[in-house]
Amino acid sequence: MADNAKRVAKNTLALYFRMLFLLLVSLFTVRVVLQSLGVSDYGLYNVVGGFVGLFGFFSGTLTNAAQRYFAIHLALRDWDHLNKTFSLILGIILAFSLLVLVISETAGLWFVINKMTIPEGRMTAAIIVYELSVVSFIIIMIASPLTALLVADENLSIYAIVSVIEGLFKLLIAYALMIFQCDKLILYAGLLFLVTMIVQGFFLLYCKRQYPALRVHFYREYTEYKGIFSYINWNVIGAIAQILKGQGVNIIMNIFFGPAINASRGIAFTINGVVSSFSQNFMKAVDPQIIKSYAEKDKDKFQFILITASKLSYFLLFAISLPLIFNVDYILRLWLGTLPEFVNIFVILVLVDAWLTALTDPLGTGVQAVGKVKAYQILVGGTSLLNLPISYALLYYYEIPWIPFVVGICLSFMMGNLRIYISHRLYPIDRILYIREVYFKVFATSAVVIGIGYHFFSNACDLSGLVVNATAVLLISFTAIIIVGLNSKERQLVFRMLPIQRFFHRWYEIFMRVRK
């Protein structure tokens, strides 16, 4: 357990350095891009460029399947089966890429031209953005088994380094937007496409060198693909649900409100992406441990990791995002200058939704490790599928832009409870223990921090006030998490993972003596 904790800590720290750098990059580039493109073109890029993401349901499912199979094969050091699985998944992705290309250039292009709300005179730019997005999506999809292999092997340091380099390229793109006088929407899309080519090309060269035992063979018999298809069949439901919740809702908001609202939503999800990377990076480091502990049939370790990961993934996101929620108006004005309409409300709602998702997200990884995903996807994925039709129906009658976010929050809470129910039936995980250790402690910790933080450390008016508020909320969060949120075994694990573990361990010992 100690070696696993150290490896998780090493990978988590590498991903955190990546995240902190990308946070600074995002804070700068989004402001520059928004000012350079304007609210309308920025929203146009988000909705048209993101339209291609509707096809991501299949590639995302295959990537998750690849990571599961790769992790199991790597745990057993079985390169023969890993090579076969890699080849089969790559073959499926190549076939799907051809299908995406055909649909994108027919029905997809027709929808963009005829159904989406495009400002007058911007149709040519919108089509160019769309075409570049299609090609970028296909390139990323074809390279996805390589990144899945890196994550499954817990080789996340290089993943973090490449992301930092990608961030540097985006800084150069922001600079180019400021100095070049041309159609900046087309320039922005073209330069992002170039960065995609460079990054995915690097992953190809690195994996070829890092894994010399990796070999690709193409299989023509359908029976060879049957096992993978049987695994992904039901996962497609959940993948489609996530895509419709993201890009599907983005499209209907464009239809009802136009690209300006898409700009606000794009900013909110940019912030959510940066902040959520705290818990997502932690889960990238923990996911292989969940899968490998199940493959090794270590039930106690499997359950301990699931419970601990659920709490830590939530607490990491909660502690970082709460100062932002408490001071959202000042932070957005400081960052963007002029605020697009509804952006502050969108930011708060999307972060609350992310809290609920992070809370039970590790249980989904546990289901993937077991491989019995039918009931899980029917219940959890089916519930998530309700997001788009419910949002559309409510928008049709009320036309209030934040309605889809509230619908998402309600459904995320329902999905969390369904994950617990399904996990109890599959593993089985102790449902009562999970609710007591995760739900009760998380909600108690959150209530304490929100009650104190909102009353004393919210609504900053200047930079010094923001620093004081954020620092105070982080300290209150950390203290409440250690005392209320974690049990003794989890505290010991956290202290071992922290690079300054001796300091915090000594602090905790003093506190316990004082309390006694």
Secondary structure, 3 states (H helix, E strand, C coil): CHHHHHHHHHHHHHHHHHHHHHHHHHHHHHHHHHHHHHHHHHHHHHHHHHHHHHHHHHHHHHHHHHHHHHHHHHHCCCHHHHHHHHHHHHHHHHHHHHHHHHHHHHHHHHHHHHCCCCCCCCHHHHHHHHHHHHHHHHHHHHHHHHHHHHHHCCCCHHHHHHHHHHHHHHHHHHHHHHHCCCCHHHHHHHHHHHHHHHHHHHHHHHHHHHCCCCCCCCCCCHHHHHHHHHHHHHHHHHHHHHHHHHHHHHHHHHHHHCHHHHHHHHHHHHHHHHHHHHHHHHHHHHHHHHHHHHHCCCHHHHHHHHHHHHHHHHHHHHHHHHHHHHCHHHHHHHHHCCCCCCHHHHHHHHHHHHHHHHHHHHHHHHHHHHCCCHHHHHHHHHHHHCHHHHHHHHHHHHCCCCHHHHHHHHHHHHHHHHHHHHHHHHCCCCHHHHHHHHHHHHHHHHHHHHHHHHHHCCCCCCHHHHHHHHHHHHHHHHHHHHHHHCCHHHHHHHHHHCCCHHHHHHHHHHHHHHHC
